[in-house]
C-alpha cells in the first residue's frame, strides 16, 4: 500500500512543483536547475560513496559490525537515483540523504524497528574436508597434511625431443 502511494504521490508532487517553479522563473531556468542538480548530485554521490566505501572497508578490517556503513552506502545509492530523477522533490530528498547526520538518523530509526536474531563474523566457514575426513586442521583451520603423487616421467637424455618443447641448446 505504501509503495502504491509513493508511486502515485511522488509524480503528482513533482508535476505540481514543476508547474509552480516554471510559472515563477520560466521554462529554461527550471530545466537548467534540474540539469545542474543532476550534475552536482552525481559529484556529491561519488565523493560520499568513496567515503562510505572507506568506512565499510575499515569496519571489515577492524572486525566491527558493517551494518551501519552498508546502510549508509545503500542510502547514498538511493540518493544518487533520486538526484538523477528529474524533479525538485526527489532532489530535495536525495540531497538530504547525502548529509551524514540525516543518514545516521534514518539508520537509527530503522535500527530501532529491526531486531537482529543473530550476527556472526568469521569462523562460520565450513570447508569440504570438515565432513569428509580428508585432512587434518590446525588451530587456524589450515590443512596440514595430504597426499601427493609424482607424475613426472623419467626421460632418456639421449632421446630426441618431442617437438612440443625446445631443448636448452636449440634455437
WOCORQUI-V868999 format. One record per residue. RES is the residue in one letter. BURIAL is b if it has 9 or more other C-alpha atoms within 8 Angstrom, else e. Layout:
res=(RES | RES)
burial=(BURIAL | BURIAL)
This chain:
res=(X | X | X | X | X | X | X | X | X | X | X | X | X | X | X | X | X | X | X | X | X | X | X | X | X | X | X | X | X | X | X | X | X | X | X | X | X | X | X | X | X | X | X | X | X | X | X | X | X | X | X | X | X | X | X | X | X | X | X | X | X | X | X | X | X | X | X | X | X | X | X | X | X | X | X | X | X | X | X | X | X | X | X | X | X | X | X | X | X | X | X | X | X | X | X | X | X | X | X | X | X | X | X | X | X | X | X | X | X | X | X | X | X | X | X | X | X | X | X | X | X | X | X | X | X | X | X | X | X | X | X | X | X | X | X | X | X | X | X | X | X | X | X | X | X | X | X | X | X | X | X | X | X | X | X | X | X | X | X | X | X | X | X | X | X | X | X | X | X | X | X)
burial=(e | e | e | e | e | e | e | e | e | b | e | e | b | b | e | e | b | b | e | e | b | b | e | e | e | b | e | e | b | b | e | e | e | b | b | e | b | b | e | e | b | b | e | b | b | e | e | b | b | e | e | b | b | e | b | b | e | e | b | b | e | e | e | e | e | b | e | e | b | b | b | b | b | e | b | b | b | b | b | b | b | b | b | b | b | b | b | b | b | b | b | e | b | b | b | e | b | b | e | e | e | b | b | b | e | e | b | e | e | e | e | e | e | e | e | e | e | e | e | e | e | e | e | e | e | e | e | e | e | b | e | e | e | e | b | e | b | e | e | e | e | e | b | e | e | e | e | e | e | e | e | e | e | e | e | e | e | e | e | e | e | e | e | e | e | e | e | e | e | e | e)
